[in-house]
Amino acid sequence: MSNAPRLTALDALHRSLGATMTDFAGWDMPLRYASERDEHNAVRTKAGLFDLSHMGEITVTGPQAAAFLNFALVGNIGTVAVGRARYTMICAEDGGILDDLIVYRLGETEYMVVANAGNAQIVLDALSARADGFDAVVRDDRDAYALIAVQGPESPAILASVTDADLDGLKYYAGLPGTVAGVPALIARTGYTGEDGFELFVAPEHAEQLWQALTAAGAPHGLIPCGLSCRDTLRLEAGMPLYGHELTTELTPFDAGLGRVVKFEKEGDFVGRKALEAAAERAESAPPRKLVGLIAEGRRVPRAGFPVVAEGQVIGQVTSGAPSPTLGKPIAIAYVDAAHAAPGTAGVGVDIRGSHEPYEVVTLPFYKRQK
């Protein structure tokens, strides 16, 4: 077994663009091309182009595909219409989050489950194990797809110039097959940046042609290539959780304030139901720590794992932190005790290497785009 990182179909292209590469979940991925701040701001004001081919695609087909996914996942997948997508989670028997997912319904009996890169194998193994007794087939399609995303306010105009697909009719959390710059693609609209945008699932051999065509189409609109670093600051500003930070096997969806994704009303049992029913009751009677936003009063940047403090006591922990290009200040997402979770709570700080830096508690997200 070699430990060499996996390469996306665009690896040589990233290097030719001078990208700084990094190992991310076993993949060699572009961290940034030039300036993280410029890339972040391009997505907020114009458009950015991302290689997200590290995401894990798993296809589920068969007469009982919907019933199987309803059993394997916490959401009600049976109610997803063909051409639509749903954000959901896969939990362990004890209710802990194994991963957060997007499930696309591609056809009457065909679904695509998209897992995070670091959890793709775990999700694949769990789905394969849970498929026992269902007339459904779980297929590892990670090598069948490259994934390119165009994000930002200019993205509809850029994509419209290279496809005749009905982008206006494509709602948020939907996907439709089409042709983009001559390449067959599944065109989705489920972004992770807080901006409008599209994700294009294509065969790896078409990835470079598509990237070049989008680069050319985007040039008049200010589109630039963007790495994982600005993807993180964009999702952080938008208050979107990242697995391994806000979501872990130690937490249930109710601990993460995402209990709404668990659908107890669906028919039949599902993995983790009993534990999640107990977690839902606990969250109602005595809420555990709550996920909040923190905005720095100073310049020092909080990082994951730093303690959140009040009156000399530890009251929580930072899960993600970074300088926010849009706000011009450091920001963080943190789990804090319910007693200190209300927006505007006084006296809250983050312990940054022994110094208690003052922070303002705010409701997530930090940033919402103007519709």
C-alpha positions in Angstrom: 0.0 0.0 0.0 1.7 3.3 -1.0 1.0 6.4 1.1 1.5 8.7 -1.9 -1.4 11.2 -2.1 -4.1 10.7 -4.7 -3.9 13.1 -7.6 -7.0 14.7 -9.2 -7.3 14.9 -13.0 -6.3 18.5 -12.8 -3.1 18.0 -10.9 -0.7 19.0 -13.7 -2.9 22.0 -14.5 -2.7 23.3 -10.9 1.1 23.0 -10.9 1.3 24.9 -14.2 -0.7 27.6 -12.5 1.8 27.8 -9.7 -0.6 26.4 -7.0 0.7 25.8 -3.5 -0.3 22.1 -3.1 -1.1 20.4 0.2 -2.1 16.9 1.4 -5.8 17.0 2.2 -7.5 13.8 3.3 -5.0 11.8 1.3 -5.3 13.9 -1.8 -2.8 16.4 -3.2 -4.9 19.6 -3.5 -4.3 23.2 -4.3 -4.3 25.3 -1.1 -4.0 28.6 -3.0 -2.7 29.9 -6.3 -1.7 33.4 -5.3 -3.4 35.4 -2.5 -6.0 33.7 -0.3 -7.6 37.0 0.4 -7.9 37.8 -3.4 -9.4 34.4 -4.0 -11.8 34.8 -1.2 -12.9 38.3 -2.4 -13.2 37.1 -5.9 -15.8 34.5 -4.8 -17.7 37.2 -2.8 -17.7 39.8 -5.5 -17.1 38.1 -8.9 -16.4 34.3 -9.2 -13.9 31.6 -8.3 -13.1 28.2 -9.9 -12.5 25.2 -7.6 -11.3 21.7 -8.1 -13.3 19.6 -5.7 -12.5 16.2 -7.2 -11.5 14.9 -3.8 -15.1 14.6 -2.8 -16.4 11.0 -2.6 -19.2 10.0 -5.0 -21.2 6.8 -4.2 -24.0 5.7 -6.5 -27.0 3.7 -5.1 -29.3 2.0 -7.5 -32.1 -0.5 -7.4 -35.8 -0.9 -6.8 -35.3 -0.4 -3.0 -32.7 2.3 -3.3 -35.0 4.9 -1.5 -36.0 2.5 1.3 -32.4 1.5 1.8 -31.2 5.1 2.0 -34.0 5.9 4.4 -32.7 3.1 6.7 -29.0 4.0 6.3 -29.3 7.8 6.7 -31.1 10.1 9.1 -33.0 12.1 6.4 -36.2 11.2 4.5 -34.7 10.4 1.2 -37.9 8.9 -0.2 -39.4 12.4 -0.4 -36.6 13.8 -2.6 -37.9 14.5 -6.1 -36.0 13.4 -9.2 -33.6 16.2 -10.0 -33.4 17.5 -6.5 -30.8 17.1 -3.7 -30.9 17.0 0.1 -28.4 17.8 2.8 -28.4 14.9 5.3 -26.1 12.9 7.6 -25.1 9.3 8.2 -24.9 8.4 11.9 -23.5 5.5 13.9 -25.8 3.3 16.0 -25.0 5.6 19.0 -26.1 8.7 17.1 -22.6 10.0 16.5 -22.1 11.7 13.1 -20.1 9.6 10.7 -20.4 12.3 7.9 -22.6 15.0 6.5 -23.7 14.3 3.0 -25.5 15.6 -0.1 -27.8 13.1 -1.7 -28.9 13.7 -5.3 -31.8 11.8 -6.8 -30.7 11.3 -10.4 -33.6 9.0 -11.5 -36.5 7.0 -10.2 -34.2 4.3 -8.7 -30.8 6.1 -8.9 -29.2 8.3 -6.2 -25.7 9.8 -5.9 -24.4 10.2 -2.3 -21.6 12.8 -2.0 -19.3 12.3 1.0 -16.4 14.4 2.4 -13.0 13.2 1.1 -11.8 12.1 4.5 -14.9 10.1 5.2 -15.6 8.6 1.8 -14.3 5.1 2.6 -16.1 5.1 6.0 -19.4 6.1 4.3 -18.9 3.6 1.6 -18.2 0.8 4.1 -21.2 1.8 6.3 -23.6 1.9 3.3 -22.3 -1.4 1.9 -22.9 -3.0 5.4 -26.3 -1.5 5.8 -27.5 -2.6 2.3 -28.0 -6.2 3.5 -31.5 -7.3 2.8 -32.3 -4.5 0.5 -32.7 -4.8 -3.3 -30.2 -2.0 -3.8 -26.6 -1.8 -5.1 -23.9 0.5 -3.6 -21.2 1.4 -6.0 -17.9 3.3 -5.4 -17.8 5.9 -8.1 -15.0 8.0 -6.7 -12.9 7.4 -9.8 -15.7 8.0 -12.2 -16.0 11.7 -11.5 -14.0 14.9 -11.4 -15.8 17.8 -9.7 -15.3 21.4 -10.7 -17.2 24.3 -8.9 -17.9 27.8 -10.1 -18.9 30.0 -7.1 -19.8 33.7 -6.8 -22.3 36.2 -8.1 -21.0 36.1 -11.6 -21.2 32.3 -11.8 -24.7 32.1 -13.5 -23.5 34.4 -16.3 -20.3 32.6 -16.8 -21.9 29.1 -16.9 -24.7 30.4 -19.1 -22.2 31.4 -21.7 -21.0 27.8 -22.1 -24.2 25.7 -21.7 -27.7 25.7 -23.0 -29.0 23.9 -19.8 -31.8 25.7 -18.1 -29.9 27.3 -15.3 -32.7 29.7 -14.3 -34.9 26.7 -13.7 -32.2 25.0 -11.6 -33.2 25.6 -8.0 -30.9 25.6 -4.9 -30.3 22.0 -4.0 -31.1 20.6 -7.4 -29.1 18.9 -10.2 -29.7 18.3 -13.9 -27.8 16.6 -16.6 -26.5 18.8 -19.4 -23.6 19.7 -21.6 -21.1 22.3 -20.5 -18.5 23.5 -23.1 -19.1 20.3 -25.0 -18.6 18.1 -22.0 -21.4 15.9 -20.5 -22.0 17.0 -16.9 -24.3 16.7 -14.0 -24.9 20.4 -13.1 -25.7 20.9 -9.4 -26.4 24.0 -7.4 -25.6 23.2 -3.8 -22.6 25.5 -3.0 -20.5 25.7 0.2 -19.4 29.3 0.1 -22.4 31.4 1.0 -22.7 32.5 -2.6 -24.6 31.3 -5.6 -22.7 28.8 -7.7 -22.6 25.5 -9.5 -20.9 22.2 -9.2 -20.1 20.2 -12.3 -19.6 16.4 -12.0 -17.8 15.2 -15.2 -15.7 12.3 -16.3 -12.0 12.8 -15.2 -10.8 12.8 -18.8 -13.0 15.8 -19.5 -11.9 17.8 -16.5 -9.1 19.8 -18.1 -11.1 20.8 -21.2 -13.9 22.0 -18.9 -11.6 23.9 -16.6 -9.9 25.7 -19.5 -13.3 26.6 -21.1 -14.6 28.0 -17.8 -11.3 29.9 -17.3 -11.8 31.5 -20.7 -15.5 32.2 -20.3 -14.9 33.6 -16.8 -12.0 35.9 -17.7 -14.2 38.9 -18.6 -16.1 38.4 -15.4 -13.1 38.4 -13.1 -13.1 34.6 -12.4 -9.9 33.3 -10.9 -8.8 29.8 -9.7 -9.3 29.3 -6.0 -7.8 26.8 -3.5 -9.0 25.0 -0.3 -7.8 27.8 1.9 -10.3 30.4 0.8 -13.0 27.6 0.6 -12.5 27.3 4.3 -12.8 31.1 5.1 -15.8 31.3 2.8 -17.7 28.5 4.5 -16.7 29.8 7.9 -18.2 33.2 7.2 -21.3 31.5 5.9 -21.5 29.5 9.2 -21.4 26.2 7.4 -20.1 23.2 9.4 -17.0 21.3 8.4 -16.6 17.6 9.3 -13.8 17.1 11.8 -14.4 20.5 13.2 -18.1 21.3 14.0 -19.2 17.7 13.3 -17.6 14.6 14.8 -18.4 11.0 15.9 -18.6 12.4 19.4 -21.5 14.6 18.5 -25.1 13.9 17.4 -26.8 16.2 14.9 -28.7 17.7 17.9 -25.5 18.6 19.6 -24.5 20.5 16.4 -27.8 22.4 16.3 -28.7 20.4 13.1 -31.4 18.2 14.6 -33.6 19.4 11.8 -31.9 16.9 9.4 -33.1 14.0 11.5 -36.6 12.8 10.3 -38.2 10.7 13.0 -41.5 10.9 11.1 -40.3 8.7 8.2 -41.5 5.2 7.9 -39.6 2.3 9.5 -36.4 2.1 11.5 -33.2 3.8 10.7 -29.6 3.4 12.0 -29.2 5.4 15.2 -33.0 6.1 15.7 -33.1 5.1 19.4 -30.0 7.0 20.3 -31.1 10.1 18.3 -34.5 10.1 20.0 -32.7 10.2 23.4 -30.4 13.0 22.1 -33.4 15.0 20.9 -35.0 14.8 24.3 -31.7 15.8 26.0 -31.3 18.8 23.7 -34.8 20.0 24.6 -34.6 19.6 28.4 -31.0 20.7 29.0 -29.3 21.9 25.9 -25.6 21.0 25.9 -23.1 23.4 24.5 -24.4 25.5 21.6 -22.7 26.4 18.3 -22.2 30.1 18.1 -20.1 32.7 16.2 -17.4 34.7 17.8 -16.0 38.0 16.4 -12.6 39.2 17.7 -12.2 42.6 19.2 -8.4 42.4 18.6 -6.2 41.0 15.8 -5.2 37.6 17.2 -6.6 34.6 15.3 -8.3 31.8 17.2 -7.7 28.2 16.0 -9.6 24.9 16.4 -9.2 23.5 20.0 -8.6 26.9 21.7 -10.6 27.2 25.0 -13.5 29.7 25.2 -13.5 31.4 28.6 -15.7 33.6 30.8 -14.9 34.8 34.3 -11.7 32.7 34.4 -13.6 29.5 33.6 -13.5 27.4 30.4 -17.0 27.5 28.9 -16.4 26.1 25.5 -14.1 25.3 22.7 -13.3 26.8 19.3 -14.0 24.4 16.4 -12.9 26.7 13.5 -11.2 30.1 13.4 -9.6 32.3 10.7 -9.2 36.0 9.7 -12.4 37.0 7.9 -11.6 38.9 4.7 -15.2 40.2 4.5 -15.5 41.4 8.1 -11.8 42.5 8.4 -11.5 40.8 11.8 -10.7 37.3 13.1 -13.8 35.1 13.5 -14.5 31.7 15.1 -17.2 29.1 15.4 -17.3 27.5 18.9 -19.3 25.3 21.1 -20.1 27.2 24.3 -22.2 26.5 27.4 -25.8 27.5 26.9 -25.5 30.1 29.6 -23.0 32.0 27.5 -24.5 31.3 24.1 -26.9 34.3 23.7 -25.7 36.9 21.2 -24.1 39.9 22.9 -23.2 37.9 26.1 -20.6 40.0 27.9 -17.2 38.8 29.2 -16.6 36.0 26.7 -13.0 35.5 25.4 -10.7 33.0 23.8 -7.6 31.8 25.5 -4.9 32.3 22.9 -1.7 30.9 24.3 -2.5 32.1 27.9 -3.9 35.5 27.0 -7.7 35.9 27.2 -8.7 37.8 24.1 -12.1 39.5 24.1 -14.8 38.2 21.6 -18.3 39.1 20.8 -20.9 36.3 20.7 -23.0 36.5 17.5 -25.6 34.3 15.8 -24.4 32.4 12.8 -23.8 33.0 10.0 -21.4 35.9 10.0 -22.2 36.6 6.4 -25.3 36.4 4.3 -25.4 37.3 0.6 -27.9 39.9 -0.6 -30.5 38.1 -2.6 
